[in-house]
Amino acid sequence: MPRHILKDASLLPADLRNDTSIYRLKSEHLSNEYFIASSPGTRRLMASPEVIGYDSYLCMVPSTLAALDHLIDVGLGGDVSILTILRGGLNYPLEECCHRKGITVRNMDFISCERIIENGIITCLDIRYEKLHIEKDCTLMIGDIIASGDTLRLSLEQVVDRFRRRGGSIRKIVFFTIGGTKAIRLMEELTPKIRSIWPQFEGFTCVFYEGIFSVYEDKGCTGVNIPDIDFYWKDGIISPDFRYHVLKDDDALFEKCIIYDGGARRYEISDHYWEVVEYWEDLARAAGRTEYRDFLVEKIGHGLEIGFEDWLTLNGYQDLDEEEMTSLYIMERDFLRQKRTIPDICERRLREFKLALHKYIQS
């Protein structure tokens, strides 16, 4: 498997459901099915940390409904059981969307896998709770954020072990995620292991919201990002819809992460507030030692030197409409040419964000 899991991958238009674009990932060396779903709701959610609480849940409903429609059309059938990995999985509207599409949810399963973070580093993972209904020939549906993939690996290894020991079996796993390239690597690694237990295992079908992102491997050029947690574009494949949406906004590209802490964002809004504020304050302090151009290139994944054909290949757009991609390429080059400063961006975002969410903070 190549170091860059998406090196030979490209997007193919698969479906258009209402306002949701669905793309299929084409790659010769991947054994599972991967899709990207892009809708106005998830674009707003993932470009603006001002989207919080129940609204962050509602933003995901149209994309999830559209993706389920498409999966049903291409062969998803029968009942499913939903596995919720607490607490991030609670953000995903799988039960509601299955109900609205007439998919019977046979069981609701739960497992808790908590990250222990010290000084911005994940030191360990801990499974503290599980409630599983063991079945035969189960289609398991899961929704969760996948950054490093360690939480998913530990959770799925435990679930598979429980099913195996108690005489159950898993036929297919359908996954919905705000996630990155490590999700694909993990699913490709787990597929033959699960198939060695149950030869009839059909593999994973994974739907990414808005793109297949990457996580920082270090603290970035500013020194303020968290490795294996914060998402950005470089070495990923981003839906052209999301790329266009972000480039239309002056500052969305420069957020710390495309989702921040999904659980805090919905359930502990004050914690989310302070995480976002702390990022922009830390970034303002880092401005003196950080060149804006380096920051911009890190966030967007390349500089002005890239030609159109290489840009198409790098972003997996070579099979998409050439006229639309040409317009997007020009738009991105115009964005790269803008002369801006990090302190100005930080000052504006702090002012906007505090104004939008101040009512959630106790004085």
VENQUIFEN-V696391 format. One record per residue. RES is the residue in three letters. D_FIRST is the distance of its C-alpha to the first C-alpha in whole Angstrom. Layout:
# VENQUIFEN-V696391
<<RES & D_FIRST> <RES & D_FIRST>>
This chain:
# VENQUIFEN-V696391
<<MET & 0> <PRO & 4> <ARG & 7> <HIS & 8> <ILE & 7> <LEU & 10> <LYS & 10> <ASP & 11> <ALA & 13> <SER & 16> <LEU & 19> <LEU & 22> <PRO & 25> <ALA & 25> <ASP & 29> <LEU & 31> <ARG & 33> <ASN & 36> <ASP & 35> <THR & 31> <SER & 29> <ILE & 26> <TYR & 23> <ARG & 20> <LEU & 16> <LYS & 15> <SER & 12> <GLU & 11> <HIS & 7> <LEU & 9> <SER & 11> <ASN & 14> <GLU & 16> <TYR & 16> <PHE & 20> <ILE & 21> <ALA & 25> <SER & 27> <SER & 31> <PRO & 34> <GLY & 34> <THR & 30> <ARG & 31> <ARG & 34> <LEU & 32> <MET & 29> <ALA & 31> <SER & 34> <PRO & 35> <GLU & 38> <VAL & 37> <ILE & 38> <GLY & 39> <TYR & 39> <ASP & 39> <SER & 35> <TYR & 35> <LEU & 37> <CYS & 35> <MET & 32> <VAL & 34> <PRO & 34> <SER & 30> <THR & 30> <LEU & 32> <ALA & 31> <ALA & 28> <LEU & 29> <ASP & 31> <HIS & 28> <LEU & 27> <ILE & 30> <ASP & 30> <VAL & 27> <GLY & 28> <LEU & 28> <GLY & 31> <GLY & 33> <ASP & 33> <VAL & 31> <SER & 31> <ILE & 30> <LEU & 28> <THR & 29> <ILE & 28> <LEU & 31> <ARG & 32> <GLY & 29> <GLY & 29> <LEU & 32> <ASN & 32> <TYR & 30> <PRO & 33> <LEU & 31> <GLU & 34> <GLU & 37> <CYS & 34> <CYS & 34> <HIS & 38> <ARG & 39> <LYS & 36> <GLY & 38> <ILE & 35> <THR & 36> <VAL & 35> <ARG & 36> <ASN & 35> <MET & 34> <ASP & 32> <PHE & 32> <ILE & 30> <SER & 30> <CYS & 28> <GLU & 29> <ARG & 28> <ILE & 30> <ILE & 30> <GLU & 32> <ASN & 33> <GLY & 30> <ILE & 27> <ILE & 26> <THR & 27> <CYS & 27> <LEU & 26> <ASP & 29> <ILE & 30> <ARG & 33> <TYR & 34> <GLU & 33> <LYS & 35> <LEU & 33> <HIS & 34> <ILE & 33> <GLU & 33> <LYS & 31> <ASP & 29> <CYS & 28> <THR & 27> <LEU & 26> <MET & 26> <ILE & 25> <GLY & 25> <ASP & 24> <ILE & 23> <ILE & 19> <ALA & 19> <SER & 17> <GLY & 17> <ASP & 19> <THR & 22> <LEU & 20> <ARG & 18> <LEU & 22> <SER & 23> <LEU & 21> <GLU & 21> <GLN & 25> <VAL & 26> <VAL & 24> <ASP & 26> <ARG & 29> <PHE & 28> <ARG & 28> <ARG & 31> <ARG & 33> <GLY & 32> <GLY & 31> <SER & 27> <ILE & 25> <ARG & 24> <LYS & 22> <ILE & 21> <VAL & 22> <PHE & 21> <PHE & 23> <THR & 22> <ILE & 23> <GLY & 19> <GLY & 16> <THR & 13> <LYS & 12> <ALA & 14> <ILE & 11> <ARG & 8> <LEU & 11> <MET & 12> <GLU & 9> <GLU & 10> <LEU & 13> <THR & 14> <PRO & 14> <LYS & 16> <ILE & 18> <ARG & 18> <SER & 19> <ILE & 22> <TRP & 23> <PRO & 22> <GLN & 23> <PHE & 21> <GLU & 20> <GLY & 17> <PHE & 17> <THR & 19> <CYS & 18> <VAL & 21> <PHE & 21> <TYR & 24> <GLU & 24> <GLY & 21> <ILE & 17> <PHE & 18> <SER & 17> <VAL & 19> <TYR & 20> <GLU & 19> <ASP & 23> <LYS & 26> <GLY & 26> <CYS & 28> <THR & 31> <GLY & 30> <VAL & 31> <ASN & 28> <ILE & 26> <PRO & 23> <ASP & 20> <ILE & 23> <ASP & 24> <PHE & 22> <TYR & 22> <TRP & 21> <LYS & 19> <ASP & 15> <GLY & 16> <ILE & 17> <ILE & 21> <SER & 23> <PRO & 26> <ASP & 29> <PHE & 28> <ARG & 27> <TYR & 31> <HIS & 32> <VAL & 31> <LEU & 32> <LYS & 36> <ASP & 36> <ASP & 37> <ASP & 36> <ALA & 33> <LEU & 30> <PHE & 31> <GLU & 31> <LYS & 30> <CYS & 27> <ILE & 27> <ILE & 28> <TYR & 29> <ASP & 30> <GLY & 30> <GLY & 32> <ALA & 35> <ARG & 35> <ARG & 36> <TYR & 38> <GLU & 39> <ILE & 40> <SER & 42> <ASP & 39> <HIS & 37> <TYR & 40> <TRP & 40> <GLU & 36> <VAL & 36> <VAL & 39> <GLU & 38> <TYR & 35> <TRP & 37> <GLU & 40> <ASP & 37> <LEU & 36> <ALA & 40> <ARG & 40> <ALA & 37> <ALA & 38> <GLY & 40> <ARG & 37> <THR & 35> <GLU & 35> <TYR & 35> <ARG & 33> <ASP & 30> <PHE & 30> <LEU & 30> <VAL & 27> <GLU & 25> <LYS & 26> <ILE & 25> <GLY & 22> <HIS & 24> <GLY & 27> <LEU & 30> <GLU & 29> <ILE & 26> <GLY & 27> <PHE & 27> <GLU & 25> <ASP & 22> <TRP & 23> <LEU & 22> <THR & 19> <LEU & 18> <ASN & 19> <GLY & 18> <TYR & 21> <GLN & 22> <ASP & 23> <LEU & 25> <ASP & 29> <GLU & 30> <GLU & 33> <GLU & 32> <MET & 29> <THR & 31> <SER & 33> <LEU & 31> <TYR & 30> <ILE & 33> <MET & 34> <GLU & 31> <ARG & 32> <ASP & 36> <PHE & 34> <LEU & 33> <ARG & 36> <GLN & 38> <LYS & 40> <ARG & 40> <THR & 40> <ILE & 38> <PRO & 41> <ASP & 43> <ILE & 39> <CYS & 40> <GLU & 43> <ARG & 43> <ARG & 40> <LEU & 42> <ARG & 45> <GLU & 44> <PHE & 42> <LYS & 45> <LEU & 47> <ALA & 45> <LEU & 44> <HIS & 47> <LYS & 49> <TYR & 46> <ILE & 47> <GLN & 50> <SER & 53>>
